[in-house]
């Protein structure tokens, strides 16, 4: 029974379950948004009584309200996420907001209720894209975030692809309530996953560490998992650093988090467990200069484990005095906006979201007029656009493995996107060859999404991490020990929702007043221009001296 309980606890905080929970939250967010789109024009007229000639206006208003709410709540919610002692609390608050949005949209028989429902839905989306992704980064670390963002990308695309098709079919065959019955099923599973998921924290593991006398012994111990790595945090990332005096600790980055341990101890004090391990490591050439974790930096494959209780006990044994807390006058989110590499990434995210959302808004009408396809055909045309998202984890894993490859992936993605969008102007007649060309180009455009999205999100995390490291090196400590991942995700969400709001409007205006060829040419040129700063500034200035 005890073993089953331990297995259940491990499952709740496993990387697989946390990744599934975050990815499914993204899927739910997109599903709720997209499933209502084909239904709204009909329900506004039949259920709420909006005149037929005002339906298009109110449909646009509801979409705009969603984007405005998501944009406006991103920055403050990102700040709150970073200040919260647990990611789980804001993540669960988001669940309550999601339930409120679902109820308002389902039972609201007045246009004001629909507006409030869309506002809550936009707020819920902010929670998913800030807190949810912060949980993911905390769990897998920045070294693997590219790969795991690939799974999030799959969820995003599946929600965009499946929801409109199911929403339209279910509404036509069973009515408005059936659509929300389907949505409730999706939301209930999201609720269950969020309740089961447990944020990763340190746990006590009783292990006997053998005396290691050779490099071979060290490798054997690691392979037998007698020494394991700390990948979780007992408290917020840097909280421990703020409670000890200067010169008494050696804060080091470990698996994407900072854990602060004493570097000096009284001669009569017992050695902390981690120091005992380090004494064994000295025999294989690992000599900690100013603290146990220095050895992990010098020997990155050497792995350690220490429990929260042991960490707190170690600090108490040293009778450490409180450290004065310095605060930066400039908020970190403002400093991110002053970073060229992050501004370039935000612009690229905005362009990517605007291009795809504008394309999705105009493509169904184009194929309907050009090829005379019905609603089913107009929906299935998104399949070649969404299916390539399945390669997202592969792209992310390659980016994580090969340093500097993110610059090339993102630049290649925007370059291919430019070519494919410009070539779409050649699709103009109802011929089989033209249909084949359309599918090929849509598939190429679909591949551009994972080539660009995973590297750009990872770049936001890398940029935020650089700001955190610069603060620690300068002795700037936050009272709450907060990092910057939540605020970086907030900026990502602002750029993404901004692109989603602007893209359909501009694309619709262009195709109405200038035609399909001009619209695709314009989108292609914007993507091409974006490729230049991405190539030059991704990961920092391309021609910067590396010393």
C-alpha positions as MATLAB code, in Angstrom:
seq = 'XXXXXXXXXXXXXXXXXXXXXXXXXXXXXXXXXXXXXXXXXXXXXXXXXXXXXXXXXXXXXXXXXXXXXXXXXXXXXXXXXXXXXXXXXXXXXXXXXXXXXXXXXXXXXXXXXXXXXXXXXXXXXXXXXXXXXXXXXXXXXXXXXXXXXXXXXXXXXXXXXXXXXXXXXXXXXXXXXXXXXXXXXXXXXXXXXXXXXXXXXXXXXXXXXXXXXXXXXXXXXXXXXXXXXXXXXXXXXXXXXXXXXXXXXXXXXXXXXXXXXXXXXXXXXXXXXXXXXXXXXXXXXXXXXXXXXXXXXXXXXXXXXXXXXXXXXXXXXXXXXXXXXXXXXXXXXXXXXXXXXXXXXXXXXXXXXXXXXXXXXXXXXXXXXXXXXXXXXXXXXXXXXXXXXXXXXXXXXXXXXXXXXXXXXXXXXXXXXXXXXXXXXXXXXXXXXXXXXXXXXXXXXXXXXXXXXXXXXXXXXXXXXXXXXXXXXXXXXXXXXXXXXXXXXXXXXXXXXXXXXXXXXXXXXXXXXXXXXXXXXXXXXXXXXXXXXXXXXXXXXXXXXXX';
ca = [
       0.000    0.000    0.000;
       2.829    2.375    0.908;
       4.539    1.673   -2.403;
       1.289    2.322   -4.289;
       0.917    5.624   -2.442;
       4.473    6.631   -3.363;
       3.871    5.679   -6.988;
       0.703    7.776   -7.037;
       2.547   10.764   -5.570;
       5.311   10.366   -8.130;
       2.747   10.112  -10.922;
       1.037   13.345   -9.818;
       4.275   15.312  -10.130;
       5.709   13.426  -13.112;
       6.897   15.311  -16.165;
       4.520   13.305  -18.358;
       1.400   14.220  -16.350;
       2.355   17.879  -15.938;
       3.068   18.160  -19.665;
      -0.251   16.477  -20.473;
      -2.108   18.799  -18.081;
      -0.591   21.987  -19.496;
      -1.000   20.847  -23.113;
      -4.603   19.805  -22.481;
      -5.296   23.165  -20.805;
      -4.091   24.846  -24.005;
      -6.291   22.486  -26.037;
      -9.314   23.300  -23.838;
      -8.686   27.025  -24.118;
      -8.496   26.832  -27.901;
     -11.404   24.369  -28.135;
     -13.768   26.610  -26.158;
     -12.768   29.607  -28.262;
     -12.973   27.897  -31.659;
     -16.027   25.664  -31.120;
     -18.267   28.706  -30.679;
     -17.050   30.546  -33.794;
     -19.258   28.689  -36.342;
     -22.170   28.743  -33.874;
     -22.116   32.416  -32.842;
     -23.620   33.950  -36.024;
     -26.691   31.714  -35.698;
     -27.083   31.787  -31.907;
     -26.822   35.576  -31.713;
     -29.859   35.870  -33.961;
     -31.993   32.950  -32.780;
     -31.243   32.943  -29.008;
     -30.444   36.571  -28.209;
     -32.506   38.308  -30.863;
     -29.777   40.318  -32.558;
     -31.071   41.611  -35.933;
     -29.615   39.752  -38.889;
     -27.876   42.852  -40.243;
     -26.061   43.352  -36.897;
     -24.879   39.769  -36.424;
     -21.535   40.307  -38.177;
     -20.888   43.421  -36.080;
     -21.534   41.664  -32.766;
     -19.554   38.599  -33.837;
     -16.552   40.857  -34.425;
     -17.164   42.616  -31.088;
     -17.163   39.325  -29.183;
     -13.897   38.230  -30.817;
     -12.362   41.629  -30.069;
     -13.479   41.461  -26.421;
     -11.718   38.111  -26.029;
      -8.473   39.531  -27.422;
      -8.655   42.734  -25.383;
      -9.312   40.818  -22.145;
      -6.430   38.423  -22.780;
      -4.097   41.300  -23.680;
      -5.068   43.501  -20.724;
      -4.781   40.768  -18.082;
      -1.489   39.258  -19.296;
       0.987   41.626  -17.615;
      -0.651   41.799  -14.147;
      -1.328   38.058  -14.117;
       2.263   37.318  -15.129;
       3.448   39.506  -12.255;
       1.118   37.686   -9.848;
       2.279   34.292  -11.125;
       5.904   35.167  -10.399;
       5.025   36.523   -6.928;
       2.863   33.562   -5.950;
       4.459   30.992   -3.647;
       2.919   28.236   -5.764;
       2.032   27.996   -9.432;
      -0.848   25.695   -8.527;
      -2.908   28.425   -6.848;
      -3.141   30.772   -9.875;
      -3.587   27.741  -12.148;
      -6.631   26.643  -10.125;
      -7.986   30.207  -10.045;
      -7.874   30.064  -13.827;
     -10.031   26.958  -13.658;
     -12.725   28.859  -11.769;
     -12.581   31.624  -14.373;
     -12.936   29.028  -17.144;
     -16.033   27.572  -15.484;
     -17.523   31.047  -15.146;
     -16.899   31.756  -18.820;
     -18.515   28.467  -19.860;
     -21.641   29.105  -17.764;
     -22.036   32.685  -19.015;
     -21.662   31.703  -22.675;
     -24.032   28.740  -22.322;
     -26.888   30.283  -20.365;
     -26.466   33.978  -21.153;
     -29.523   35.095  -23.142;
     -28.498   38.746  -23.315;
     -25.682   40.270  -25.336;
     -24.136   41.706  -22.139;
     -23.824   38.176  -20.724;
     -22.093   37.034  -23.916;
     -19.647   39.950  -23.676;
     -18.865   39.116  -20.034;
     -18.452   35.447  -20.964;
     -15.944   36.330  -23.683;
     -14.077   38.596  -21.249;
     -13.799   35.749  -18.735;
     -12.715   33.429  -21.524;
      -9.924   35.841  -22.471;
      -8.837   36.015  -18.820;
      -8.855   32.212  -18.624;
      -6.677   32.070  -21.730;
      -4.187   34.383  -20.017;
      -3.953   32.019  -17.049;
      -3.233   29.052  -19.313;
      -0.560   30.823  -21.340;
       1.203   32.460  -18.373;
       0.828   30.219  -15.333;
       0.444   26.984  -17.288;
       3.583   27.493  -19.343;
       5.469   28.692  -16.247;
       4.580   25.363  -14.607;
       5.938   23.573  -17.676;
       9.212   25.531  -17.629;
       9.620   24.895  -13.893;
       9.102   21.182  -14.489;
      11.263   20.412  -17.516;
      13.823   23.214  -17.204;
      14.936   25.545  -19.935;
      17.257   22.875  -21.372;
      14.239   20.887  -22.619;
      11.590   23.557  -23.064;
      11.831   23.492  -26.866;
      10.862   19.824  -27.058;
       7.970   20.115  -24.625;
       6.638   23.268  -26.259;
       6.282   21.046  -29.313;
       3.622   19.055  -27.474;
       1.871   22.299  -26.534;
       1.963   23.282  -30.209;
       0.251   20.013  -31.143;
      -2.504   20.696  -28.595;
      -2.950   24.237  -29.905;
      -3.299   23.079  -33.495;
      -5.592   20.182  -32.637;
      -7.912   22.548  -30.790;
      -7.929   24.942  -33.735;
      -8.620   22.121  -36.204;
     -11.130   19.938  -34.353;
     -13.266   22.495  -32.505;
     -14.792   24.381  -35.480;
     -15.609   21.141  -37.283;
     -17.272   19.551  -34.251;
     -18.974   22.795  -33.232;
     -20.596   23.252  -36.628;
     -21.626   19.614  -37.038;
     -23.038   19.259  -33.506;
     -24.937   22.559  -33.732;
     -26.477   21.608  -37.055;
     -27.526   18.157  -35.908;
     -28.378   18.643  -32.209;
     -28.545   22.352  -31.404;
     -26.890   24.937  -29.167;
     -27.134   23.037  -25.867;
     -25.460   19.997  -27.415;
     -22.465   22.134  -28.407;
     -21.977   23.237  -24.816;
     -22.587   19.704  -23.589;
     -19.586   18.719  -25.708;
     -17.587   21.665  -24.335;
     -18.449   20.680  -20.745;
     -17.027   17.188  -21.333;
     -13.753   18.758  -22.503;
     -13.697   21.171  -19.534;
     -14.438   18.429  -16.965;
     -11.383   16.462  -18.106;
      -9.344   19.661  -17.794;
     -10.631   20.058  -14.227;
      -9.663   16.492  -13.321;
      -6.158   16.860  -14.728;
      -5.528   20.130  -12.894;
      -6.709   18.634   -9.596;
      -4.590   15.495  -10.010;
      -1.461   17.341  -11.148;
       0.889   18.382   -8.371;
       3.594   20.976   -8.809;
       7.068   19.504   -8.407;
       8.657   19.959   -4.999;
      11.592   18.357   -3.282;
      10.838   15.081   -1.563;
      12.855   13.099    0.948;
      14.610   10.130   -0.589;
      16.486    7.783    1.724;
      19.538    6.555   -0.154;
      22.946    5.309    0.877;
      25.653    7.066   -1.087;
      28.627    4.753   -1.652;
      32.263    5.798   -1.325;
      33.276    6.707   -4.862;
      36.968    6.184   -5.547;
      37.160    6.187   -9.323;
      35.478    7.817  -12.278;
      34.090    4.379  -13.135;
      32.465    4.136   -9.690;
      30.840    7.510  -10.185;
      29.400    6.522  -13.558;
      28.192    3.205  -12.141;
      26.480    4.956   -9.242;
      24.725    7.289  -11.616;
      23.606    4.458  -13.875;
      22.234    2.593  -10.839;
      20.415    5.816   -9.862;
      22.067    5.825   -6.431;
      22.624    9.527   -6.988;
      19.827   11.559   -8.535;
      19.360   15.144   -9.621;
      17.409   17.923   -7.935;
      15.033   19.155  -10.609;
      12.462   20.695   -8.289;
      12.311   23.549   -5.812;
      11.383   23.508   -2.111;
      10.158   27.110   -2.310;
      10.052   29.797   -4.994;
      13.187   29.852   -7.081;
      15.336   32.330   -5.146;
      13.593   32.563   -1.782;
      16.387   30.826    0.104;
      18.892   33.362   -1.210;
      16.992   36.200    0.450;
      17.154   34.775    3.984;
      20.901   34.291    4.441;
      23.743   36.690    4.900;
      26.215   37.783    2.221;
      29.224   35.551    1.780;
      27.616   32.548    3.408;
      26.040   30.917    0.399;
      26.886   29.876   -3.103;
      23.744   30.185   -5.252;
      24.023   28.153   -8.408;
      21.729   27.314  -11.293;
      20.571   23.727  -11.005;
      18.150   22.184  -13.511;
      16.812   25.609  -14.381;
      16.192   26.663  -10.744;
      18.352   28.261   -8.032;
      18.947   26.474   -4.752;
      21.133   28.260   -2.175;
      23.250   26.222    0.224;
      25.823   27.251    2.869;
      29.404   27.340    1.613;
      31.091   27.612    5.040;
      30.282   25.940    8.322;
      31.652   25.977   11.883;
      34.255   23.306   12.514;
      32.107   21.664   15.170;
      28.941   21.577   13.080;
      27.959   18.269   11.493;
      28.378   18.129    7.740;
      25.143   18.553    5.803;
      24.202   15.432    3.817;
      25.201   17.035    0.545;
      28.695   17.854    1.913;
      29.170   14.235    2.894;
      28.463   13.289   -0.694;
      30.955   15.887   -1.909;
      33.658   14.430    0.347;
      33.276   11.180   -1.545;
      33.460   13.025   -4.856;
      36.816   14.616   -4.014;
      38.487   11.290   -4.646;
      37.449   11.441   -8.293;
      38.757   14.932   -8.879;
      35.709   17.054   -8.035;
      36.810   19.800   -5.651;
      34.157   22.316   -4.585;
      35.849   25.703   -4.303;
      33.182   27.779   -2.595;
      30.183   25.537   -2.135;
      28.735   22.100   -2.908;
      26.878   23.168   -6.005;
      30.080   24.475   -7.614;
      30.912   20.820   -8.179;
      27.747   20.385  -10.215;
      28.832   23.229  -12.482;
      32.317   21.805  -12.867;
      30.994   18.292  -13.397;
      27.507   18.765  -14.875;
      26.844   15.027  -15.111;
      27.445   14.557  -11.389;
      24.051   14.502   -9.711;
      22.884   15.145   -6.166;
      19.691   15.089   -4.155;
      18.756   16.950   -0.978;
      15.351   17.198    0.662;
      13.569   20.371    1.706;
      13.900   19.377    5.375;
      17.638   18.821    5.012;
      18.044   22.154    3.258;
      16.193   24.036    6.005;
      18.079   22.160    8.735;
      21.404   23.028    7.113;
      20.523   26.713    7.093;
      19.457   26.582   10.752;
      22.698   24.870   11.836;
      24.689   27.769   10.461;
      22.716   30.371   12.463;
      22.523   32.530    9.374;
      21.386   36.095    9.824;
      18.810   37.776    7.562;
      20.177   39.483    4.491;
      19.043   42.988    3.538;
      16.876   42.781    0.435;
      17.626   45.090   -2.452;
      14.953   45.831   -4.995;
      15.384   46.898   -8.580;
      13.706   50.187   -9.400;
      12.881   48.988  -12.899;
      10.276   46.177  -13.159;
      11.561   43.112  -14.937;
       8.793   43.168  -17.507;
       9.928   46.676  -18.488;
      13.529   45.510  -18.717;
      12.412   42.711  -21.007;
      10.847   45.296  -23.292;
      14.187   47.143  -23.303;
      15.999   44.014  -24.502;
      16.456   43.978  -28.275;
      16.449   40.180  -28.511;
      13.146   39.962  -26.627;
      11.516   42.775  -28.601;
      12.514   40.996  -31.823;
      11.010   37.752  -30.499;
       7.793   39.541  -29.519;
       7.524   41.096  -32.972;
       8.108   37.700  -34.592;
       5.435   36.099  -32.379;
       3.017   38.910  -33.263;
       3.684   38.432  -36.998;
       3.366   34.644  -36.741;
       0.034   34.847  -34.898;
      -1.282   37.585  -37.200;
      -0.296   35.690  -40.335;
      -1.878   32.402  -39.312;
      -5.030   33.931  -37.825;
      -5.508   36.184  -40.854;
      -4.980   33.225  -43.115;
      -7.455   31.094  -41.179;
     -10.071   33.857  -41.337;
      -9.884   34.279  -45.125;
      -9.050   30.787  -46.418;
     -12.547   29.221  -46.044;
     -14.202   32.013  -48.012;
     -11.517   31.857  -50.707;
     -11.829   28.100  -51.332;
     -15.614   28.388  -51.239;
     -15.631   31.031  -53.967;
     -12.782   29.600  -56.048;
     -13.404   25.844  -55.830;
     -17.088   25.919  -54.775;
     -16.355   23.757  -51.726;
     -19.032   23.338  -49.032;
     -18.562   23.853  -45.291;
     -17.002   20.400  -44.862;
     -14.442   21.024  -47.587;
     -13.671   24.461  -46.188;
     -13.029   22.873  -42.809;
     -10.917   19.989  -44.104;
      -8.642   22.403  -45.965;
      -7.118   23.230  -42.579;
      -5.864   19.643  -42.183;
      -2.628   20.145  -44.201;
      -2.156   23.400  -42.296;
      -2.424   21.759  -38.854;
      -0.996   18.241  -39.313;
       2.675   19.365  -39.529;
       2.426   20.466  -35.879;
       3.184   16.815  -35.054;
       6.866   17.476  -35.829;
       6.974   20.193  -33.140;
       8.564   18.012  -30.425;
      11.246   16.858  -32.885;
      12.104   20.448  -33.812;
      12.170   21.425  -30.147;
      14.386   18.483  -29.201;
      16.871   19.301  -31.953;
      16.923   22.915  -30.825;
      17.549   21.867  -27.216;
      20.318   19.518  -28.264;
      22.245   21.766  -30.650;
      23.209   25.125  -29.207;
      22.449   28.041  -31.506;
      20.143   26.024  -33.754;
      17.098   28.056  -32.678;
      18.318   30.984  -34.773;
      18.464   28.798  -37.872;
      15.144   27.061  -37.257;
      13.275   30.344  -36.750;
      14.947   32.065  -39.705;
      14.293   29.087  -41.974;
      10.665   28.998  -40.844;
      10.028   32.648  -41.700;
      11.883   32.314  -45.006;
       9.821   29.294  -46.090;
       6.675   31.058  -44.907;
       7.542   34.013  -47.139;
       8.002   31.818  -50.202;
       4.832   29.773  -49.615;
       2.609   32.799  -48.976;
       3.811   34.632  -52.082;
       3.337   31.517  -54.234;
      -0.277   31.251  -53.049;
      -1.117   34.095  -55.428;
      -0.734   31.499  -58.217;
      -3.838   29.668  -56.930;
      -6.662   31.432  -58.769;
      -8.674   28.930  -60.869;
     -10.924   25.930  -60.277;
      -8.538   23.299  -61.651;
      -7.159   20.088  -60.191;
      -3.582   21.295  -60.515;
      -4.447   24.469  -58.631;
      -6.056   22.447  -55.831;
      -2.939   20.272  -55.586;
      -0.726   23.357  -55.471;
      -2.889   24.796  -52.688;
      -2.570   21.656  -50.552;
       1.218   21.517  -51.074;
       1.660   25.174  -50.129;
      -0.640   24.832  -47.113;
       1.437   21.874  -45.917;
       4.621   23.930  -46.294;
       3.030   26.793  -44.347;
       1.970   24.309  -41.667;
       5.582   23.164  -41.205;
       6.614   26.780  -40.644;
       4.601   26.985  -37.423;
       6.686   24.486  -35.364;
       9.893   25.734  -37.013;
       9.221   29.195  -35.601;
       6.932   28.849  -32.566;
       9.086   26.480  -30.460;
      12.319   28.498  -30.908;
      10.548   31.807  -30.262;
       8.972   30.623  -27.019;
      12.298   29.180  -25.878;
      13.967   32.504  -26.703;
      11.534   34.318  -24.394;
      12.502   31.936  -21.587;
      16.229   32.318  -22.315;
      15.906   36.104  -22.317;
      14.028   36.120  -19.009;
      16.630   33.822  -17.508;
      19.430   36.189  -18.528;
      17.689   39.023  -16.669;
      17.316   36.845  -13.561;
      20.996   35.874  -13.679;
      22.063   39.500  -14.156;
      20.018   40.474  -11.089;
      21.602   37.781   -8.951;
      25.106   38.647  -10.102;
      24.423   42.295   -9.210;
      23.094   41.348   -5.769;
      19.527   42.341   -6.553;
      17.112   40.044   -4.736;
      13.328   40.138   -4.827;
      11.462   40.018   -1.544;
       9.386   37.124   -2.794;
      12.232   35.385   -4.548;
      10.266   35.737   -7.761;
      11.736   34.875  -11.120;
      10.585   36.167  -14.488;
       9.072   33.188  -16.315;
       5.484   34.233  -15.625;
       6.106   37.745  -16.934;
       7.948   36.415  -19.995;
       4.961   34.184  -20.739;
       2.685   37.193  -20.225;
       4.555   39.125  -22.917;
       4.361   36.065  -25.177;
       0.600   35.942  -24.627;
       0.219   39.664  -25.298;
       2.074   39.367  -28.603;
       0.132   36.237  -29.565;
      -3.313   37.608  -28.728;
      -2.409   40.926  -30.343;
      -1.555   39.112  -33.565;
      -4.735   37.050  -33.358;
      -6.791   40.236  -33.006;
      -5.091   42.275  -35.742;
      -4.485   39.502  -38.297;
      -8.085   38.677  -39.279;
      -9.053   42.358  -39.488;
      -6.186   43.377  -41.769;
      -6.395   40.216  -43.879;
     -10.141   40.664  -44.283;
      -9.758   44.284  -45.351;
      -7.043   43.421  -47.859;
      -8.916   40.536  -49.464;
     -12.097   42.633  -49.666;
     -10.504   45.722  -51.218;
      -7.436   44.343  -53.024;
      -8.004   40.614  -53.500;
      -6.411   37.290  -52.587;
      -3.163   37.873  -54.506;
      -2.395   41.175  -52.769;
      -3.218   39.750  -49.345;
      -0.913   36.737  -49.703;
       1.847   38.933  -51.155;
       1.589   41.354  -48.227;
       1.638   38.595  -45.615;
       4.601   37.020  -47.377;
       6.582   40.263  -47.452;
       5.942   40.925  -43.763;
       7.197   37.419  -42.950;
      10.265   37.961  -45.112;
      11.103   41.245  -43.405;
      10.693   39.563  -40.005;
      13.228   36.870  -40.912;
      16.020   39.483  -40.999;
      15.926   40.706  -37.359;
      15.239   37.144  -36.178;
      18.447   35.996  -37.869;
      20.445   38.922  -36.485;
      19.172   39.054  -32.887;
      17.894   35.594  -31.941;
      19.972   34.552  -28.939;
      21.705   37.921  -28.932;
      23.411   40.040  -31.590;
      24.870   37.765  -34.276;
      28.163   39.648  -34.507;
      28.712   40.152  -30.786;
      32.186   39.254  -29.550;
      32.229   36.022  -27.583;
      34.920   36.087  -24.962;
];
